[in-house]
Amino acid sequence: MTKRLLHNAQVIDPEAGTITRADIRIENGLITQVSQSPLSANPHEHSVDCHNKYLAPGIIDIGVKVCEPGERHKESFKSAGLAAAAGGITTMVTRPDTTPAIDSPETLEFIARRANQATPVNVIPMAALTKGRNGREMSEIGFLMDAGAIAFTDCDHVVSNPKVFARALSYACALGALVIAHPQEPTLSKGAAATSGKFASLRGLPAVSAMAERMGLDRDIALVEMTGARYHADQITTARALPALERAKANGLDITAGTSIHHLTLNELDVADYRTFFKVKPPLRSEEDRKAVVAAVQSGLIDIISSMHTPQDEESKRLPFEEAASGAVALETLLPAALRLFHAGDLELPQLFRALSYNPAKRLGLAAGRMAAGAPADLLLFDAHAPFVMNRFTLLSKSKNTPFDEAKMQGRVLATYVAGEPVYEASV
């Protein structure tokens, strides 16, 4: 591997909560030195001038859907890997909601081989919690862990039978496995395309109350308390759910929570004239909910920000709003969308990268996400202030279903490094 010196950088350290001018030395894929005093390049060491731009740990994105096997026309490992590298994402934690679901060691091993062959970034797969994600029979958690599964989730298929979910949590607890769930009361939320309220009524859209999320989370917390399992809520998007989350953490339960970049930066009014690129799951919430969730990230109550990258083709989106598929691509828009929170004064950059990099690594037991000697040299160099207008047709993802199409944004990735090697460099 190339020895590399990144100098003249504004280094964001989410663990310490600081931004300092520093030089970073990289060798054998690891950070070997972080110095606030200028370092001189050694012989045979490649020197990179960062021009006083921000250098941060690469983003670790939990909940990326890559549509292999089954729907390669929507997203392949090759296209997702290129998009992730261009977006500053150095590790994709992939979802098992494929066709078929990733619920066996054989399917998981196929995914791992494909990812290793096709992607320039790290790919760590999750596996289904129940067979076929049907919520009836627990998957082989032990064998799947041996095959490389880092966590277990049925994604947006809520395990509605509490006995099945409790059994899976108990088994996962015995093995030390992390369970990731989608807190939602499934009967109330079935068929919903919007959040209940005046806007949904005026638009005539089938809606779900924000209480459905609270009810789903309350049930999950009770079962976690009963079983002692390690639990992560994939998306907390409403103010109503936050007190329950706070109580669970205060009671010492092994619970963390995430939210999506779309729920942090958009609200229900963005749906406006039934634009289906804004149809996500759970549906976009009120502005009051959005602000409450931003504040929860700021305080640390919500630990992780994810893209919840969900590619959908044109045929799936060019339908009436109720019938259109849910989901949005976000690998390349995650960073500039997150920087909206920085530019608005809601979050400082170390707070932002704590949720994007450090906390995901900590929750998953990864060594990445830190700017310290000995940490993997998975890094992101970016200009936080570079303005641009998003054009969805320039995205490297196969699917182009971004709600940020034609939006004015700030923040460009200049380079992405995985194990100290550049996997993306912006054209000058």
ABEGO torsion letter per residue (X at the ends): XBBBBBBGBBBBBAAAGBBBBBBBBBBGGBBABBBABBBBBBBGBBBBBAGGBBBBBBBBBBGBBBAOBGBAAABBAAAAAAAAAAAGBABBBBBABBOBBBABAAAAAAAAAAAAAABABBBBBBBBABBGGAGABBBBAAAAAAAGBABBBAEABBBABAAAAAAAAAAAAAAGBBBBBBBBBAAAABGBABBBEAAAAAAGBBBBBAAAAAAAAAAAAAAAAAAGBBBBBABBABAAAAAAAAAAAAAGBBBBBBBBAAAAABBAAAAEAGBAAABBOBBBBBAAAAAAAAAAAAAGABABBBAGBBBBBAAAABBBAAABBBEBBAAAAAAAAAAAAAAAGABBAAAAAAAAAAAAAAAAGBABGBBBBGBBBBBBBBBAABBBBBBAAABABABABBAABGBBBBEBBABBBBGGBBABBBBX
